[in-house]
């Protein structure tokens, strides 16, 4: 049985299907709410603020895409997990749903077990994210981008011989007040393997809306800013310590060192090791001049 406190809203215009979902999930311990169309669903979501929304796409008056867009634009409902459950299964439909910020997409007919697994996955992810945010908010901001499992890298930076070179890179983000929350989140978490979706959830917008907003305002996408921040720190780490490229990649949130190396070369024109040799040599020459 699931926590009875978990409230789920089902938006479905077909009464037989809607009642089937409501009764089936209620039997599993959920607190269920039903809405017969998109507009009613939006009103219900704003009134009750459910823990998760299940929504059909093809409905009269207002389709599921518009429901999702409306909920994602309202701060009260922006981060509620949203699952489409629909008879439409074309790649274009799935793509559009994900671009608008849907968390999952199931096609009819789906068994109750399939739906329960999707719900459990979304609720667990939401709970983990909320816990993560609460832990981060309790901690003072750190000036370093090192994780607890990379003490060797942090130590080597701390004893770098060139004090000028040991100053972390200045902020790469432009001063844009309306994007401050976005850039602050990236700055605090870029080394944790965050993605566009993580940033979108943190600031309360759909991934598609946030992408367009950041691109129009700053000229770059969210993903581009994440990579740029990682690449700036990569240069700092490569120049100021002798840890392996693999360890540095891990410290910056990369699971695959090859991916890190490809991105580094794209941004800096050289592989990490070659860049390190060139710039550590320059740094040493500068130290001798002093």
Secondary structure, DSSP 8 states (H G I E B T S, - for coil): ---TT-EEEEE-S-HHHHHHHHHHHHTTT-EEEEESSHHHHHHHHHHH--SEEEE-S--SSS-HHHHHHHHHHSTTTTTSEEEEEES---HHHHHHHHHHT-SEEEESS--HHHHHHHHHHHHHHHHHHHHHHHHHHHS---SS---TT-HHHHHHHHT-S-TTTTS-----S---GGGHHHHHHHHHHGGGT--HHHHHHHHT--HHHHHHHHHHHHSS-HHHHHHHHHHHHHHHHHHH----HHHHHHHTT-S-HHHHHHHHHHHHSS-HHHHHHHHHHHHHHHHHH-
